[in-house]
Amino acid sequence: MPANFRSDNENPVAPEIMEALTRANEGTAYSYGDDAITERVKDRFCEVFETDLEVFPLVSGTAANALAVAQTTPPYGAVICHQDSHLHTDECGAPEFYSGGAKLLTLAGASGKLEPKSVRERIAEAGYVGDHASKPCLLSLTQATEFGTVYSVEEVGELAQVAHEAGLAVHMDGARFANALCSLGCSAAEMTWRSGVDLLSFGATKNGAMMAEALLVFDADDAGELGRRRKQAGHLISKMRYVSAQLDAYLADDLWLELAAHANRMATRLAEGLEDAQDVELVYPVHGNEIFVRMEEGFAECLRDDGFEFYGWPGRPGLYRLVTAHCTAESEVDEFLDAIQALDGD
Ligand SMILES: Cc1ncc(COP(=O)(O)O)c(C=O)c1O
C-alpha cells in the first residue's frame, strides 16, 4: 500500500496507548480530573520537566493554544506570532475569541521562525501610539514550526528574553514538541522554562495518542483561574481519566521520545533520499518529521496516480508537505523514493 504522508494526524494510535485506554476502562473513577491517573500524569510531567508545574489535560491543540492566549492576554492585548503559525492560520479565530478580543500581530521570518530583531521592533511599534494600539502581552513560538524547522535552545532563550524585557509572557505551541525535542537532543526543561517559556501547549495526538494534549504552566502563579477558564470554554472533560491515560502511557518509559525519534528518522531517510532527485527540491531544513518540497504539479500528480498521498500547501502552488509518523515503515519511505526515481529527470 503506497504511503500516506499527508499528516501525522492521519496515523493510528500507538498500541501502548490503546492498551492503556483499555486498562483505564475498569470500574469507576472520579470525574473531571479528580482520578488517580490524572494525578499520576501531573507527577510524570513534573518529573519530565524537572519542576513543579500545573497541568491541564485537553483534547485539542487549538484549545490549548487559545486558553494560553486567554490566560495571558486581555481583550485589549496582542499576541506576537509568526504569520504562518497555526494560531494565526488554522484556528478560526479561537485565540481572539477565547481572549475576548485580543489581536494577533503577525511577523514574517525565514523557515517559519521568528527573529528577535523583528519581535523587538514590533513591540516598539505598538508602543508609539500608546492607547491606540493593542498592547503586546504574549509572544507565541511554534516548536517545531509549521515548516518543520526547530528553534535551537539559544534561539528560544533569545526570543524569550526580548519578550520578558518588554513585559510579555512566552508561549510555546508544542503540537510537535517531542519531534523538536528529539531533534535538539536537549532536555524538556532546557527547551522550555529554563529558556524562558512560561506556558506550553504540549501535543501528543500527532505522535501516537488518540486525542490528548495538555496546557502546561511552569509557574503556578500564572495559572490562576485557568481551571475556570477551561470549564467556561467547555474543555473540562468529565471522563478525564481517558485523556490522562493516554498522556500517562505516552510519558511512561520514554515512549513519547521513542515514537518521535522514529518519525524523525523516517523523515531524515526520506530527505536524504530526495537530495539527489532532479525534480524535487527540499525547501526547508529537515529537523523533525515534516519535509517541504517543491515539485511541478504534473510530477506530484504522477506520484498521486501511483497511490501516494501528501498535501499541497494552501496558497503556495508547487509547495508540498510530506509528514512521517511514529509508525511510518522504512519500506514506505523506500517505495516512495523508488517511485520518485522512476519519474525523475523525465
Ligand atoms: C503547529 C500546530 N499547532 C496546533 C495544532 C493543533 O490543532 P488541533 O486543534 O487540530 O489539535 C496543530 C495541528 O495541526 C499544529 O500543526
The ligand as a MOL file (V3000), in Angstrom:
LIG
                    3D

  0  0  0     0  0            999 V3000
M  V30 BEGIN CTAB
M  V30 COUNTS 16 16 0 0 0
M  V30 BEGIN ATOM
M  V30 1 C 1.5180 23.7630 14.9420 0
M  V30 2 C 0.1850 23.2420 15.3620 0
M  V30 3 N -0.3810 23.7150 16.4730 0
M  V30 4 C -1.5250 23.2240 16.9500 0
M  V30 5 C -2.1860 22.2160 16.2960 0
M  V30 6 C -3.3920 21.6410 16.9720 0
M  V30 7 O -4.5000 21.5220 16.2850 0
M  V30 8 P -5.7990 20.6750 16.6930 0
M  V30 9 O -6.7130 21.6610 17.3210 0
M  V30 10 O -6.2440 20.1800 15.3830 0
M  V30 11 O -5.4350 19.6000 17.6680 0
M  V30 12 C -1.6710 21.7230 15.0890 0
M  V30 13 C -2.3940 20.6940 14.3030 0
M  V30 14 O -2.3470 20.6280 13.1120 0
M  V30 15 C -0.4450 22.2430 14.6150 0
M  V30 16 O 0.1230 21.7800 13.4960 0
M  V30 END ATOM
M  V30 BEGIN BOND
M  V30 1 1 1 2
M  V30 2 1 2 3
M  V30 3 2 2 15
M  V30 4 2 3 4
M  V30 5 1 4 5
M  V30 6 1 5 6
M  V30 7 2 5 12
M  V30 8 1 6 7
M  V30 9 1 7 8
M  V30 10 2 8 9
M  V30 11 1 8 10
M  V30 12 1 8 11
M  V30 13 1 12 13
M  V30 14 1 12 15
M  V30 15 2 13 14
M  V30 16 1 15 16
M  V30 END BOND
M  V30 END CTAB
M  END
